[in-house]
């Protein structure tokens, strides 16, 4: 994770931490007595993680995602125009 921050400090800076998580996609690990206890991240990032986790039990969805990532890494991608015949 990005930044570890003690609970006491997180309480004092909570509003600023939320703004940073939201605007700059930063994540904060909140520690209590030096032990990680919680994570602060943007709601958008959390939703993305949850959506990804929901796909994991579906082998077909996982295979499709893996294929898409493989194609993206090898730059074997098509433009919107190539696929749909029109500009975005």
N, C-alpha and C positions, 0 to 999 in steps of 0.2 A: 504494500500500500504506500501511498505517497507520504503522508505526514502523520507522525504520532504526536498526540497532544494530551497532557494530563487533564482529567475531568475538571479539576478546579479552574484551570486556564480556559478550557472549552466553555464552561459556564459564563465566564467573564466576557468571552469574545464570541458568544454563540451567533449573534446577528451577523457579524463580519464573516464568520466561518460559513454560514449558510449562503451569504452572498457570493463568496469565493467558490463554493461548491457548485452553485447554480450558474454563475457567469463564466467561470474559468475551468469548470469540470475537474476541480480538485477533490480529492478524497482525504478524509481525516480519520485516523484510528484513534479513538478516545480510550485512554488508559486509566485504570484505577489501581493505585499501588504498583504501577509499572506493568500491569497485565492488560493486554488488549481486551476491551469489554464491548465496544460498539464501533460502528463505522458511520460517518456522516458523508453522504454523497448526494448529488442532485436527484430529484424525483425522476427526471427523464432517464438518467443512467440506471437508476434502480428498476424502472419499468422495462428497460431494454434487457437487463439481466434476467428479470422474471420471465419475460417472453422467451428468451433463449433457453432457460431452464425448463420451461413448459414443453419445448420441442424435443428435449433430450430423450424422453421415453419413446418417441416416434422414430424408428430406424429409417424410414423413407425420408422424413424431413431432415434428419441428420445427414444422410447420404447426399441429398440435394444441396444442403448448405456446404458440405465439404467439397462437392464438385464445383460449386460457385466460387468458393475461396480459391480452389486450385486454378480455375480459369482466370480469376482476377489476378492472381500472383504471376501467372504466365502471360498475362496481358491478352488472353484470348477472350476478348469481350467485344460486344457489338454495341454500336450507338443506338440511341432511341430511334433515330431516322432509319438505320439499317433494319431494325426489327419491325417497326411499325409503318415505315414509308412516309413519315412526316416529321416535321420539326416539333420540338417541344414547345 
